[in-house]
Amino acid sequence: MLSPAGAPLPDPAEIFAGLERSSGLVLAVSGGPDSTALLALADRWRRAAAVPVSVATVDHGLRAESRAEAEAVGALCAARGLAHAILTWAGEKPATGLPAAAREARYRLLGSHALAIGADTIVTAHHADDQAETVLMRLTRGSGPAGLAGMARLSPASWPEGEGLTLARPLLCVAKADLVGFCRAEALSYFEDATNADEAYRRPQLRQLAAVLAREGLGRAELNRLAARAARAERALGPAIAAMIEALPAQRDAKAFEAPSDAVLGLPDEALVRLLSTEVARIGGAAPRLEQVENLVEKLRRNRALAATLGGVSIKCDAKRLILQPQNPRKPQASA
């Protein structure tokens, strides 16, 4: 349940409920107000819960002041008796797609560190405003029900270096303004990252749009409510569709999928979309866009005799079989 802005923060026992049996938490703390509040709240909670808590700061090396900020987090941890590690994103940075690459590096480093110290949970400071932005971003991209559910409070890590770990976001019910207010009330120093206001990045652009929509009645609370309702629907829909797909008489190997076309085309549209999305991503190595898969399903419904490619995957269907396999590489054109 989302607390109204200006409300007192929930008790730490409520915030971290469900993590009492963890073998160890790694808090991702950048030094901003959100993660600084997370650190202080987790420090209170761990004393009663008797769960090991440590802190990690990822230094992406993208700003001159980032190292000093990471070291300041280390000093705050030392004063509280919390172990702290600075994880450095080394190597060349990409010229394009920097935010996505930085996010990927962050989770990769956090996952490797958690596994190295025997922790089973990575905890981030994503809050209610972040959830609203995520839902709004996915709305603009035309996401389906699973996407509109936003970020889950607890979910399995989805990247290779995090295998076996849980990703926890215990502050999704708390507004950012309340986390800032908590830091001020507790006299906790924090940093403001200037890139959070840089409109060259997608998230700051969305905040401008969010401000306009909020004035029209589609604000943080409404977007979070949408996420909760979509998540509720997904909890019912997801397992049912997974069972349908699991029941298919299909053959799968590392680079192929084959099943009777009658069985596949007997699936409801949503199940067929999810099946094709999953298999194209598995075989081709990258998730296709939802609208691409929807278009493919429409074509299959009109005519099952189909040959198409999507995401580097060859898709062939006839009266008997649907077969997905890697697309043959194009032959290089002979030079004139």
N, C-alpha and C positions, 0 to 999 in steps of 0.2 A: 504494500500500500504506500503510495506516495504521500509524504508529509507535506502540508502546505508550507510555502516559503515563509520564513520568520518563526517557524515552530522550533522548539528545543530539539536537539539531536536525539535520536533514540538511544537507549542504554546500550553500551558496548556489547553486552550479552545478547541483545536482540540483533545488533548489526552483524555480529560474527556467528550468529546461530547456524549450526550445521558444520562448523569447522572444529568442534571440540575434540574430535578424534583424529585430527590431522597429526601426521608425524613431524610436521614442521611447515611454517609459512615463510615465504619470501615476499616481503612487501616491495613493490616497485615504487620507489620514492624519488621524484625528480627535484624536490625542493619547492615546488609550487604550493599554493594553498591547499589544493585538494589532497595531494599525497602527504603533505605535512600533517594535515588533520587525520588522515588515515594512520599515520605513524603514531600519533599521540593516542588515538582511540585504541589501536591494537596493543600499545604498551600497557594501557589500563586493563584491557581484556585478558592478556596473557598471564597476568599475575594470578587471576582467579581460575582461569581455564587450564593453567599448567601446560600450555602448548608452546613448543619452541618457536620463537619468532626472530627472523633476521631481516636485514634490509639490503637492497641492492639499488644502486643508481647507475643508469646507463648514460655514459658520456658519448654522445654521437659525434663530438668534435666539430659541430656545425657553427658554434658561436664561441667567440674568444673567452667569454666568461663561464663556459659550461664546466670547466674543470674546477674552478673555484667554488661553483655552486655545489658540485658533487662532494667536494671536500667539506663544505659547510654542513651538508647532510650527515657526513661521517662524524663531524664534531657533535651534532645533535644526538646521534645514536650513541656515541661514546658517553655522553652525559647521562643517558638513560640505561646504559649497560646492554645495549643492543649491538650485535655483530653487524658490520657494514662492509660491503664490497663495492668498488667502482668497476663497472664493466665497460670496456672501451670498444667502440665500433671502429676497428682499424681498416686501413686500405682506402682505395679510391672510392669517392662517392659518385653516384650516377648524375649525369647532367639533366636528366628528365626523370619524372616519377620519384622525386626525392622523398616526399612524405611517406609513400607506400614502402619504399626501400628502408627508410629509417624505422618504420613500425615493424617490418619483418626482422630487421637486425635486432631491435629491442627484444622481441619475443624469443628470438633464437638465443641471444645471450642470457636472458633470464632463465630459459628452460635448461640450458647447459649448466648454469650455476646452481639451480635448484637440485638437479640430479646429482651434481658433484658433492653437495653438502648433505644429501639425504632428505631434503624437504620434498613434500608431495603436492604442495599447493602454491601457486603464484597468485598474489593478491594485488589488484590494481585499484586505483582511486576513481574509476569511472562513476559518474554521478547522474542525477536525474536530468540535468541539462545535456549531458553527453548522450544519454539515451534518446532524448527528444531530437537531437541533431542527427543521430543515427537513423531514426525512423524517418525524419524529413528527407535525408539524403536518399534513403531507399525508396521513398515515395517518388522522388524526382527521377529515379532510375526505373520505375515501374516494377518494383519487386513484388513477389507473391506473398502468400500468408507467412511462410517461414521467415522471409526477410523482414516483414513488418513487425514480427515479434521482437525485433531489436536484439539487444545483448542479453544473454541469460545471466542470472545471478551466479550460478555454478554451471560449468561446462567442462568437458574433457578438453585438454589442450589439443589443438588441431594441426600442429606443426611438428616435423620429425624430431627436433631437438627437445620437444616437450612430451614425448610419448610416455604415457602413464601418469602424467601430471593433471591436476585440476586447476582450472583458471577461475578465480573467485572475484566477483565484483560486489562487495557487500554494501557499497554506498549508492546503489542505483535508486534507492528510495529517498535520497537526500539532495536538496537543491544546492547548487554551487554557492549561492549567496550565504547559505547557512554554514557551509564549511569555512568560507572566508570569515564569517562572524565568529565561528568557534575559534579560529586561529587568533583573531584579535582579542577575544575574551580571555584566551589562555596565554596571551603575550608570546605567541609563537611567531618567529620570524620566517618569512618565506620570500620566494623570488617570483617575478612575473616574466614569463617568456614572451619576448616581443613578437615572435613568429605567430603567437596565438591571435594577434590582431592584423597580421599581414594578409591583405586581401588577395595576394597572389596564390594563396593556398585555399583549398576547397572548403575546409571547415569555417574559417572566418567569413567566407562568402555566404555560407549557409546561415551564419548568425545574423547577417544583414537581412536575409529573406525571412528568418524566423521572427525577427522583430516586427516586420510588416504583418506577417500572418498572426502573430499574437494579438495585435491590435484589432484583428478581425475575428478573434475568438478561437484561433487554433494555436494555442500556446503550449508551454511545457507540459502542463497537467493533461491537456487533451491528447497530445502526442504520446505521453506515457500511458494514458488510458488505452489508446489504440494498441500500443505495444502489448499491454497486459492481455487485452482481448484476443489479439492475434496469437499470442503465446498459448492462451487457453485453448483456442481452436487447434493449434498445432499439436498440443499434447494429445488431443483426441485423434486428429487426422494422421499425424506422422506414423504412429505405430500401426494403424490400420493399413495404410498404404505400404509400409515396409513388409507387412505380412503378405499382402497381395503379390508384391514383387518377389519375395522369398519363395512363394508357392509356384512360381513359373518353372516349367520344365526347361530350364536354360542351362547352357554350357558356357562356362567362363574360364578363361585362362589369363595369363598376364597381359596379353595383347589382343584379346578377341572376346566377343559375346555373340551367342547364337541361340535362338529360341524359335518355336513355331509361331508363324505370323498370326494365326488365329488366336493363340493364347495372348500374345502381346497386344493385339488390337482389340481384344476383349476387355482390356483394362480401362477404367475411367480415364478421362483426359488428364486429370491432375496426376494420377499414378503413372501414366505413360510419359508425361513431361518429366517427372522426377526420375524415372528409369533411364530415359535417354540422356538427361543431364548428367546423371551419375556415371553412366557407362562412357559417355564421350569424355568426361573429365578424367576418368580412370585410364582409358586407352590413349587419349590424346595428350594428357598431362596438364590440361588447363580447362577450367570451367567455362562452358559456352554461355552467352547471354541468354536470359530467359526468353526474350522475344524470338531469338533464332530457333530455340527448341519448340516454342509454340507454333511457329510457322511450319516447322518440319512435321509436327503432329497433324496440323491441318492438311498438309499435302498427303500424308499417309491415310488420313480418313477419306480423302477424295479418291485416292488411287493407291492401292497397296503395292502396285508394281512401280517401285521407286528406286532410283539410284541418286545419291546425294553425298556431299562431303560437308563436314562441320568440325571445326577445331582440329584439323589434321586427321580426322577419322572418316573412313569410307563407310557409308550406310547403304545397304542393299536390302530390298524387301521384294518378295514375290508371293505367289499364292501359298508357298509352303514355309519359307523361313525368313526371319529377319537376322541379318548378319552385320556386325560392326567389327571393323578391324582397321589397323593403321592405313592411312592413305598412302598410295605409292608415291614416292618422291618424283617430282617432275624431272623429265630428262632435260639437261641443259641444251639450249638452242645452239646449233652450230654457227660459228662466226662466219660472216660473209667473206 
